[in-house]
């Protein structure tokens, strides 16, 4: 399923190019092809601490074949772009700002450099975990693509 890896990598590359401040620095510290197993969160009281957040991951799930034609493997799946932000009282506003960049980048007619036939927004969800010091914004896209 090399096509899934290529799609995730292309979307990650496109989003990395879009997630820049006016001075050219990235709004995101780490980009992940797939859901990361572990994220390090910097101690906010340590000015020199390095962490992985804010982070972004791209994943594909719920893939189903579009037809029973065995000569061509066309898939329909859910692509999730997950944004991770360190917990604060303004976390949803911060996630919304990053999410807006994702929506604009993966907007109308986005095709991941020809890898996707369709890419349509299909939903979003905010997440908080009492055990993790971050919150998330999941942006869902219905995608369709054909294996070569």
N, C-alpha and C positions, 0 to 999 in steps of 0.2 A: 504494500500500500504506500509506495513511494510518493504517489500524488498527494496524499494527506500531509506528509512532511513538507513537500514543496509548497503547498498552499499556506501552511502555517508559517514557514520561513518567509514567503513573499509578503504576507500580511504584516508580519513582525517588522520586516525591513521598511515597508511603506509607512507604518505607524511610527517607527523610529525617526524617519525623515521628517515627519509632520510634528512630532512632539518636541519642538525647539522653542526656547525663549527668544526674545528679540536679540540677545547677545550671542546666540548660537549654541548655548548650553542646553542640555536635554532636560525636559520636565520629568523624565522617568530615569531612575537609576539602573534598573535591570529589566530586560526584555526576555521572555521565556517562550520557547517553542513547546507548547503543552503546559499543563498545570504543574507548577513547581512543587517539589516534595518539601522543601524547607525555605523559609525566608528569614533572614537575620534582621532584627529591628534594632536600630541604634538607640542607645540610652540618651534621652533628650537632655539629661543633665551633663552629658559629656560632649563638649564642643568638638572633640576630635574623633568621636565615634563614627564609624562607617557602618552603614546598613544597606539593605537591598530595596528599601521602600522609599519613594513610590516605585511600584513595579507594575508590569503589564504582562499578561500571558494570553496566548492564542491557542484555542483547542477546538477540535471537531468531535461531535458526538451524534448519537442517534442516526447513524448513516443507514439508509435503506436504498435498495436498487429502485430505479425509476420504472424499469420495465423488465420483462422476462427475456429480452433479446440478449442472448449469450455472446453475440459477436461484438457487442459494445457494452462496456460497463459504465453506465451513467448512474451517479449517486445523488441523492438528496440528503442533506445533513444539516445539523445545527452547528454553526460556528459561534463560539463564545469568546469575546474579548473581555477579559477580567482585569479590572484596575484595582490595585491595592494601595491604600493610603493609611498612614499612621493615625491612630485614633486621636480625635480631638473633638471639641464642641462644634467645629465647623467642617466635620468630615464629609458630609453629604454635599455641601457647597463645593468643596475642593474636588471631590470625585466628579461632580457635575461639570466643572471646568475641563477636566481631563476627558470626560466622556464626550463633550461637545467636539473636541478635536477628533476623536475617533469617528463620530457620526459624520463630520464634514469630510474626513479622509475616505471613509468607506461609503460615501454617498451614492447618488444616482449613477448608474452605469459602472460601478467599480467591478473590475474583472480580475484583479490580482495578476496583472501582466499576462492576461489570456488564459489563466488556469481555471477561472470560474465562469460558468455560463450565466448564472444569476447570483445576486447577492442582495437580499432584501431584509431590512430591519424587521425583527419579529417580536422584540420585547426587551425589557430590562428588569433588573432586580438588585436591590441593595442588600448587603449582608453584614452582620456584625457577629462576632464570636466572643463570648465572655472570657474565653481562655486565651485568645490571641489579641495582641495590642494593635489591631488594624481593622479596618472596614473595607468592604469591597463594593464595586459596582460591576455587575455582569451585563454586558450588552450582547443580545442574541441576534443572529442573522441566519435566515434560511438561505442555504446555498445549494447550488446544483453544479456538478462538474462531471467530466468524462475521463476515465482512465485511458491513457494512451496505450 
